[in-house]
Amino acid sequence: MNEIRIIGLLITDRIKEAGKTQEVLTRHAQIIKSRLGFHEVSESVCSRVGFIILQVVGNHSDFENFIQELSDIRGVEIQQMVFHY
């Protein structure tokens, strides 16, 4: 059975947590198939809140290590979806 894993990350303080989050994403780049990031930007302000959607691949152990490292970052909320086909 094949699966598609989608991870949503809500970063509550981009200024404070973006660097740590980027380090984890870079360290686990081999399991990230797609990445899409959002944050509100206007002429006068750049939002401190950011949202990232990831499609991840790879074995279960790599995935669990990735999720654990993200969970260790204060200010990052993680939601997961898994589709089986």
C-alpha positions as CSV (number, residue, x, y, z in Angstrom):
1,M,0.0,0.0,0.0
2,N,1.3,3.4,-0.9
3,E,0.8,6.6,1.1
4,I,1.1,10.3,0.8
5,R,2.1,12.2,3.9
6,I,1.2,15.9,4.3
7,I,2.6,17.9,7.2
8,G,1.3,21.4,8.1
9,L,3.5,23.6,10.3
10,L,2.2,26.7,12.0
11,I,5.1,28.9,13.1
12,T,3.7,31.3,15.7
13,D,6.8,33.7,15.8
14,R,8.7,33.6,12.5
15,I,11.2,36.1,13.7
16,K,12.2,33.9,16.6
17,E,11.6,30.4,15.3
18,A,12.2,30.5,11.5
19,G,16.0,29.9,11.8
20,K,15.6,26.8,13.9
21,T,12.8,25.5,11.7
22,Q,14.9,26.1,8.6
23,E,17.8,24.1,10.1
24,V,15.5,21.1,10.7
25,L,14.0,21.3,7.2
26,T,17.5,21.5,5.7
27,R,18.7,18.6,7.8
28,H,15.8,16.4,6.6
29,A,15.7,17.7,3.0
30,Q,16.0,14.2,1.6
31,I,12.5,13.3,2.8
32,I,10.8,16.6,1.7
33,K,9.3,16.2,-1.7
34,S,7.3,19.4,-1.9
35,R,7.3,22.6,0.3
36,L,5.0,25.6,0.2
37,G,5.2,28.5,2.6
38,F,2.8,31.3,3.4
39,H,2.9,34.5,5.5
40,E,1.0,37.7,5.3
41,V,2.9,40.6,3.8
42,S,1.7,44.2,3.2
43,E,3.5,47.4,2.5
44,S,3.7,48.2,6.2
45,V,4.1,44.9,8.0
46,C,5.3,41.3,7.6
47,S,3.4,38.9,9.7
48,R,5.2,37.1,12.5
49,V,3.0,34.0,11.9
50,G,3.9,31.6,9.1
51,F,2.5,28.5,7.7
52,I,4.3,25.7,5.8
53,I,2.8,22.7,4.0
54,L,5.2,19.8,3.3
55,Q,4.8,16.6,1.3
56,V,7.2,14.1,2.8
57,V,8.5,10.7,1.6
58,G,10.8,8.1,3.0
59,N,10.8,5.4,5.7
60,H,9.0,5.7,9.0
61,S,12.1,6.1,11.1
62,D,13.3,9.1,9.1
63,F,9.8,10.6,9.3
64,E,9.5,10.1,13.1
65,N,13.0,11.7,13.6
66,F,11.9,14.7,11.5
67,I,8.6,15.2,13.4
68,Q,10.4,14.9,16.8
69,E,13.0,17.6,15.8
70,L,10.2,19.9,14.7
71,S,8.2,19.2,17.9
72,D,11.3,20.3,20.0
73,I,11.0,23.8,18.5
74,R,8.9,26.0,20.8
75,G,6.3,27.9,18.8
76,V,5.8,25.3,16.0
77,E,2.5,23.5,15.8
78,I,2.4,20.3,13.7
79,Q,-0.7,18.7,12.0
80,Q,-0.5,15.6,9.8
81,M,-2.5,14.0,7.1
82,V,-1.8,10.5,5.6
83,F,-3.6,9.3,2.5
84,H,-3.4,5.5,1.7
85,Y,-4.0,4.3,-1.9
